[in-house]
Amino acid sequence: MINAAEKYLNSLFGLKDKVAVVIGGTGELCGAMAEGLASAGAETVLVGRSEEKAAARLAKIEASGGKAYFEKVDVSSKASIQALLATVLKKSGHVDILINGAGVNSPTPIFDIEEDEFDRILNTNLKAVLFASQVFGRYLVERDEGGSIINIGSMSGIIPLSRVFTYSATKAAVHNLSKNLAREWAASRVRVNTIVPGFFPAEQNKKVLTPERVASIMGHTPAKRFGEAHELIGATLLLASEAGSFMNGAEIVVDGGYASMTI
């Protein structure tokens, strides 16, 4: 039997009967966010490239009583994103929540960045966000029942960080795009917000986490540790649920105090 406290929390953060599409859901960070959405009651669609990683994440979701499935998609292709929406609508009937979290990185020095590397990072980190927002945003606006789009930004999109030049540029653009879309679709009750992780060890940043860089990060992080993927779930549920119904164009920083550190 559900007690009064559980009923109240469910009314705010519960996602029963909602459908969430998590682009990047086979990765470490968005995978944890997908687990949180599923645990809160949403049918969750993991979108990515790795069937092996998807299988492991789906097993965890299903073991905890959640409902989810995997779709393999080229997120840099608008046609592929359109096909994804059609597939999800056929399987699940509707979509309420979109997370744009695909990301790649490279530590290439500024003078050595080649066009193909720049395009690869641009396509995954920015074009994919634009295309998914266009496709799913149009659906949500035309459905006229509201919805939540959560883009994954980066501390490097706010504060310039060394050694990640292209990544930083694309993430700064994601921050700007998110605010523009929040303004554009507010009247249709389609909210667009950004989660800004601090330093979380993940596949895309392992190349730059040298011992020297780790020491520098820890010296600038009041919490004196890296974030853990599950610590992004709270912000995700807030933005995805009724609890965040008046949040639009917001940037929620989850960084252990990194952005607050000066001297």
KEGU-24674 format. One line per 5 residues: their letters; for each residue x, y, z of C-alpha. Coordinates in Angstrom, 2 decimals. Layout:
<pts>
a = X:Y:Z; ...
</pts>
This chain:
<pts>
minaa = 0.00:0.00:0.00; 1.35:3.43:-0.97; 1.65:5.80:1.97; 1.09:9.55:1.82; 4.78:10.39:1.35
ekyln = 5.18:7.94:-1.55; 2.00:9.23:-3.17; 3.24:12.81:-2.90; 6.66:12.00:-4.36; 5.05:10.03:-7.19
slfgl = 2.84:13.00:-8.02; 5.95:15.15:-8.41; 8.59:12.84:-9.84; 6.70:9.77:-11.05; 6.82:9.00:-14.77
kdkva = 4.21:6.26:-15.05; 2.78:6.01:-18.60; 5.54:8.28:-19.95; 7.90:7.29:-22.77; 11.49:8.53:-22.68
vvigg = 13.97:8.37:-25.57; 17.58:8.53:-24.36; 20.07:9.24:-27.15; 23.40:8.11:-25.78; 21.62:5.71:-23.46
tgelc = 24.20:2.97:-24.00; 26.91:5.20:-22.50; 27.93:5.47:-18.87; 26.26:8.75:-17.93; 23.10:8.65:-20.03
gamae = 22.79:4.94:-19.29; 22.49:5.74:-15.58; 19.99:8.48:-16.41; 17.99:5.98:-18.45; 17.94:3.62:-15.47
glasa = 16.58:6.43:-13.31; 13.83:7.23:-15.78; 12.84:3.57:-16.00; 12.83:3.20:-12.22; 10.50:6.21:-12.01
gaetv = 8.04:4.41:-14.30; 8.89:5.58:-17.83; 9.17:3.16:-20.71; 12.71:3.97:-21.79; 14.28:3.69:-25.23
lvgrs = 18.06:3.35:-25.25; 19.53:4.84:-28.43; 23.14:4.19:-29.36; 25.56:2.17:-31.44; 26.62:-0.72:-29.20
eekaa = 24.22:-3.63:-28.92; 26.51:-5.23:-26.33; 26.44:-2.19:-24.04; 22.70:-1.87:-24.59; 22.13:-5.50:-23.56
arlak = 23.97:-4.98:-20.27; 22.02:-1.81:-19.49; 18.67:-3.36:-20.46; 19.38:-6.31:-18.16; 19.91:-3.92:-15.22
ieasg = 16.73:-2.00:-16.00; 14.64:-5.14:-16.35; 16.13:-6.65:-13.19; 14.90:-3.64:-11.24; 11.41:-3.94:-12.71
gkayf = 11.72:-1.27:-15.40; 10.66:-1.43:-19.01; 13.05:-0.55:-21.85; 14.27:-1.47:-25.32; 17.17:-0.59:-27.62
ekvdv = 17.28:1.12:-31.01; 20.51:1.35:-33.03; 20.62:4.73:-34.77; 23.07:6.99:-36.60; 22.35:10.13:-34.60
sskas = 24.23:12.37:-37.05; 21.66:11.50:-39.76; 18.35:13.34:-39.69; 16.72:10.57:-41.73; 17.86:8.06:-39.13
iqall = 16.39:10.20:-36.33; 13.10:10.47:-38.22; 13.05:6.68:-38.56; 13.71:6.40:-34.83; 10.67:8.53:-33.99
atvlk = 8.49:6.47:-36.31; 9.71:3.24:-34.71; 9.14:4.48:-31.15; 5.65:5.72:-32.01; 4.84:2.34:-33.50
ksghv = 6.17:0.41:-30.50; 5.24:2.74:-27.65; 2.45:4.94:-29.02; 3.87:8.30:-27.98; 6.96:10.14:-26.69
dilin = 7.11:12.51:-23.72; 10.79:12.91:-22.89; 13.94:13.21:-25.01; 17.50:13.21:-23.72; 20.22:14.31:-26.13
gagvn = 23.39:12.83:-24.69; 25.55:11.38:-27.47; 29.09:12.71:-27.25; 32.65:12.20:-28.46; 35.88:13.98:-27.57
sptpi = 39.54:14.28:-28.59; 42.63:15.78:-26.90; 44.18:16.96:-30.19; 46.24:20.18:-29.89; 44.66:23.17:-31.63
fdiee = 47.16:23.33:-34.52; 46.72:19.61:-35.26; 42.93:19.38:-35.47; 42.05:18.02:-38.92; 38.79:18.64:-40.73
defdr = 37.61:15.03:-40.47; 38.10:15.04:-36.69; 36.34:18.37:-36.33; 33.42:17.13:-38.43; 33.16:13.86:-36.47
ilntn = 32.88:15.68:-33.14; 30.59:18.36:-34.57; 28.27:15.76:-36.08; 27.88:13.77:-32.86; 27.87:16.56:-30.30
lkavl = 25.90:19.29:-32.09; 24.25:18.16:-35.31; 22.72:15.18:-33.52; 21.21:17.50:-30.91; 19.84:19.82:-33.59
fasqv = 18.35:17.01:-35.69; 16.78:15.19:-32.72; 15.38:18.46:-31.39; 13.90:19.27:-34.79; 12.33:15.84:-35.25
fgryl = 11.09:15.18:-31.72; 10.41:18.86:-31.03; 8.07:19.11:-34.02; 6.26:15.98:-32.84; 5.88:17.34:-29.29
verde = 4.74:20.80:-30.46; 2.20:19.37:-32.90; 0.91:16.84:-30.35; 0.25:19.81:-28.03; 0.45:17.85:-24.79
ggsii = 3.74:19.25:-23.55; 7.03:17.44:-23.16; 10.57:17.67:-21.89; 13.82:17.79:-23.86; 16.99:17.50:-21.79
nigsm = 20.28:18.28:-23.49; 23.59:17.28:-21.97; 25.93:20.24:-21.84; 29.38:20.42:-20.32; 31.44:22.52:-17.97
sgiip = 33.64:23.16:-21.02; 30.64:24.78:-22.70; 30.58:27.40:-19.93; 34.22:27.68:-18.83; 36.86:27.14:-21.54
lsrvf = 38.95:24.06:-20.72; 42.31:23.20:-22.23; 42.93:20.26:-24.58; 39.29:19.81:-25.68; 38.92:22.58:-28.24
tysat = 36.36:21.10:-30.63; 34.39:19.43:-27.85; 34.19:22.73:-25.94; 33.00:24.61:-29.02; 30.24:22.10:-29.72
kaavh = 29.07:22.05:-26.11; 28.96:25.86:-25.97; 26.71:25.68:-29.02; 24.48:23.11:-27.30; 24.01:25.49:-24.37
nlskn = 23.04:28.31:-26.73; 20.74:26.11:-28.82; 18.95:24.84:-25.72; 18.06:28.34:-24.57; 16.86:29.29:-28.05
larew = 14.61:26.23:-28.24; 13.30:26.81:-24.71; 12.10:30.25:-25.79; 10.76:28.98:-29.11; 8.55:26.20:-27.74
aasrv = 7.53:27.49:-24.31; 4.01:28.39:-25.44; 3.52:24.76:-26.51; 4.61:23.54:-23.05; 7.66:21.84:-24.54
rvnti = 10.47:22.53:-22.11; 14.14:22.45:-23.11; 16.73:22.38:-20.34; 20.38:21.46:-19.97; 22.17:19.28:-17.46
vpgff = 25.79:20.34:-17.03; 27.96:17.56:-15.59; 31.24:18.44:-13.98; 33.97:15.81:-14.16; 32.57:12.32:-14.47
paeqn = 34.90:9.61:-15.81; 33.34:8.37:-19.04; 34.43:6.92:-22.37; 34.72:10.28:-24.13; 37.06:11.89:-21.58
kkvlt = 39.34:9.02:-20.55; 41.89:10.07:-23.19; 42.49:13.39:-21.47; 42.45:12.23:-17.84; 46.21:12.01:-17.34
perva = 47.53:11.93:-13.75; 48.52:15.59:-14.07; 45.10:16.60:-15.32; 43.34:14.60:-12.61; 45.42:16.40:-9.98
simgh = 44.45:19.74:-11.51; 40.76:18.81:-11.54; 40.82:17.66:-7.93; 42.54:20.90:-6.93; 39.68:22.85:-8.50
tpakr = 36.83:20.65:-7.19; 35.74:21.37:-3.60; 34.25:17.86:-3.30; 37.75:16.43:-4.05; 36.37:13.60:-6.17
fgeah = 34.85:12.75:-9.52; 31.11:12.51:-9.91; 29.40:9.13:-10.13; 26.92:8.50:-12.94; 23.97:7.86:-10.60
eliga = 24.39:11.39:-9.22; 22.89:12.75:-12.45; 19.58:10.96:-11.89; 18.11:13.52:-9.49; 18.50:16.39:-11.95
tllla = 17.15:14.17:-14.73; 13.97:13.29:-12.85; 13.43:16.91:-11.86; 13.57:18.12:-15.47; 11.61:15.17:-16.88
seags = 8.74:15.23:-14.38; 5.92:17.43:-13.19; 8.21:18.69:-10.42; 10.08:20.72:-13.06; 7.03:21.96:-14.95
fmnga = 8.08:25.63:-14.73; 11.74:25.01:-15.52; 12.61:26.04:-19.05; 15.93:27.17:-20.48; 17.63:26.24:-17.21
eivvd = 21.13:24.87:-16.78; 21.49:22.50:-13.84; 25.14:22.15:-12.89; 26.15:18.88:-11.20; 29.85:19.37:-10.54
ggyas = 30.86:18.96:-6.90; 31.40:22.70:-6.69; 33.83:23.02:-9.64; 32.14:26.10:-11.11; 32.17:27.81:-7.72
mti = 35.91:27.47:-7.19; 38.15:30.50:-7.74; 41.03:30.98:-5.28
</pts>
